[in-house]
């Protein structure tokens, strides 16, 4: 894929509507069938609405990165300061809270580019350790994170509506340079 087709930038408040729609759709695309439709709808309504995205984009403790490819939103990531679970042992931890790439852009290098920018955001916040949680049954995401240097450090609960699920907690050192 041509490097000139992909642009990664920090989101602004003006992106709240587009991000809310995109975030909700990509979560739903990824996890439909993993829990009841009622639980999924409950989670989406509280996690990805425009008011919620506006709050997150206004929060100085959250960095939201958008991937634009060919002029359309192709992915996003959010990094935030959040109390790390006890299993996260590295120095100065920061959470990779959300990381989604739209299906048409998966397998085309977009996720790796976005992850490079996540590391840059972590360094910019003086973090030494990135941690994330990922559903234990999301093998594609787990494989990608392992490829990016993350290792499983423990587990934590993640609730979708009323459905309590288990997430792996994965940890990586904040890298000092962009990948090739």
C-alpha positions as CSV (number, residue, x, y, z in Angstrom):
1,X,0.0,0.0,0.0
2,X,1.3,3.4,-0.8
3,X,2.5,5.4,2.2
4,X,0.9,8.5,0.7
5,X,-2.6,6.9,0.9
6,X,-2.5,6.6,4.7
7,X,-2.5,9.5,7.1
8,X,-2.5,9.2,10.9
9,X,-3.4,12.2,13.0
10,X,-4.6,13.2,16.4
11,X,-8.4,13.5,16.6
12,X,-10.1,16.8,17.5
13,X,-13.5,17.5,18.9
14,X,-14.7,18.0,15.3
15,X,-14.2,14.3,14.8
16,X,-16.7,13.2,17.5
17,X,-19.6,12.3,15.2
18,X,-17.5,10.4,12.7
19,X,-15.6,8.6,15.5
20,X,-18.7,7.7,17.3
21,X,-20.2,6.1,14.2
22,X,-17.0,4.3,13.2
23,X,-16.1,3.1,16.7
24,X,-19.6,1.7,17.2
25,X,-19.6,0.0,13.9
26,X,-16.1,-1.6,14.2
27,X,-16.8,-2.9,17.7
28,X,-20.1,-4.4,16.5
29,X,-18.5,-5.9,13.4
30,X,-15.8,-7.5,15.6
31,X,-18.0,-8.8,18.4
32,X,-21.5,-9.5,17.0
33,X,-22.4,-13.0,18.1
34,X,-20.0,-13.0,21.0
35,X,-22.8,-11.9,23.4
36,X,-26.5,-11.3,23.1
37,X,-27.8,-8.5,20.9
38,X,-29.3,-6.8,24.0
39,X,-25.9,-6.8,25.8
40,X,-24.1,-5.5,22.7
41,X,-26.6,-2.7,22.2
42,X,-26.3,-1.7,25.9
43,X,-22.5,-1.6,25.6
44,X,-22.5,0.4,22.4
45,X,-25.0,3.0,23.7
46,X,-22.8,3.7,26.7
47,X,-19.4,3.4,25.1
48,X,-19.6,4.9,21.6
49,X,-22.2,7.6,21.4
50,X,-21.3,11.1,20.2
51,X,-21.6,12.6,23.7
52,X,-19.1,10.0,25.0
53,X,-16.7,10.5,22.1
54,X,-16.9,14.3,22.7
55,X,-16.0,13.8,26.4
56,X,-13.1,11.5,25.5
57,X,-11.8,13.8,22.8
58,X,-11.9,16.7,25.3
59,X,-10.1,14.7,28.0
60,X,-6.4,15.7,28.2
61,X,-5.6,12.3,29.6
62,X,-6.7,10.5,26.4
63,X,-4.9,10.6,23.1
64,X,-7.1,9.5,20.1
65,X,-5.4,8.8,16.8
66,X,-7.3,8.5,13.6
67,X,-6.2,6.6,10.5
68,X,-7.4,8.2,7.2
69,X,-6.9,6.2,4.1
70,X,-7.9,7.4,0.7
71,X,-9.9,10.2,2.5
72,X,-11.9,7.8,4.7
73,X,-11.6,6.8,8.3
74,X,-9.9,3.4,8.3
75,X,-8.9,2.9,12.0
76,X,-8.4,4.5,15.3
77,X,-6.6,4.0,18.6
78,X,-6.9,5.5,22.0
79,X,-4.2,5.7,24.7
80,X,-5.0,6.8,28.2
81,X,-3.7,7.0,31.7
82,X,-5.7,4.4,33.7
83,X,-4.7,2.5,36.8
84,X,-2.9,-0.6,35.5
85,X,-3.8,-4.1,36.8
86,X,-1.4,-5.6,39.3
87,X,0.0,-7.9,36.6
88,X,1.4,-4.9,34.7
89,X,5.0,-4.6,36.1
90,X,6.7,-2.3,33.7
91,X,7.7,1.3,34.4
92,X,5.4,4.2,33.8
93,X,2.5,2.3,32.3
94,X,-0.1,3.7,29.9
95,X,-3.1,1.9,28.5
96,X,-3.7,1.2,24.9
97,X,-7.4,1.4,25.5
98,X,-8.9,0.9,22.0
99,X,-7.3,-0.2,18.7
100,X,-9.5,-0.9,15.7
101,X,-8.8,-1.1,12.0
102,X,-11.7,-1.4,9.6
103,X,-11.9,-4.8,7.8
104,X,-11.1,-3.5,4.3
105,X,-7.8,-2.2,5.6
106,X,-6.8,-5.2,7.7
107,X,-3.7,-7.1,6.4
108,X,-2.5,-4.0,4.5
109,X,0.0,-2.6,7.0
110,X,-2.4,0.0,8.4
111,X,-2.5,-1.6,11.9
112,X,1.3,-1.7,12.1
113,X,1.5,2.0,11.2
114,X,-1.1,2.8,13.8
115,X,0.8,0.8,16.4
116,X,3.9,2.8,15.6
117,X,2.0,6.0,16.3
118,X,0.6,4.5,19.6
119,X,4.2,4.0,20.7
120,X,5.0,7.6,19.7
121,X,2.0,8.8,21.8
122,X,3.2,6.7,24.7
123,X,6.7,8.2,24.5
124,X,5.1,11.7,24.3
125,X,3.4,11.0,27.6
126,X,6.7,9.7,29.1
127,X,5.4,6.1,29.4
128,X,7.7,3.2,29.5
129,X,5.1,0.4,29.3
130,X,2.1,-0.1,27.1
131,X,-0.6,-2.4,28.4
132,X,-3.9,-3.4,26.9
133,X,-6.7,-5.9,27.4
134,X,-8.0,-8.1,24.7
135,X,-10.8,-10.7,24.7
136,X,-9.4,-14.1,25.3
137,X,-11.2,-15.5,22.2
138,X,-10.0,-12.7,19.8
139,X,-7.2,-14.8,18.3
140,X,-6.5,-12.4,15.4
141,X,-5.9,-9.4,17.7
142,X,-3.9,-11.5,20.1
143,X,-1.6,-12.7,17.2
144,X,-1.2,-9.1,16.0
145,X,-0.3,-7.8,19.5
146,X,2.3,-10.6,20.0
147,X,3.8,-9.7,16.6
148,X,4.1,-6.1,17.9
149,X,6.0,-7.3,21.0
150,X,3.2,-7.7,23.6
151,X,3.1,-10.6,26.0
152,X,0.3,-11.9,28.1
153,X,0.8,-10.8,31.7
154,X,-2.6,-11.8,33.3
155,X,-6.3,-11.5,32.9
156,X,-9.1,-9.1,33.9
157,X,-12.9,-9.0,33.5
158,X,-14.5,-7.0,30.8
159,X,-18.3,-6.4,30.8
160,X,-20.4,-6.1,27.7
161,X,-23.8,-5.1,28.9
162,X,-24.4,-7.7,31.5
163,X,-22.1,-10.3,30.1
164,X,-18.8,-10.7,32.1
165,X,-16.0,-11.9,29.8
166,X,-12.3,-12.6,30.4
167,X,-9.7,-10.4,28.7
168,X,-6.0,-11.1,28.6
169,X,-3.8,-8.2,29.8
170,X,-0.9,-7.8,27.5
171,X,2.2,-5.7,28.1
172,X,5.0,-4.3,25.9
173,X,7.8,-1.9,26.4
174,X,7.2,1.4,24.7
175,X,9.5,1.2,21.6
176,X,12.1,3.8,20.9
177,X,11.7,3.8,17.1
178,X,9.2,3.2,14.3
179,X,9.1,-0.2,12.7
180,X,10.4,-0.7,9.2
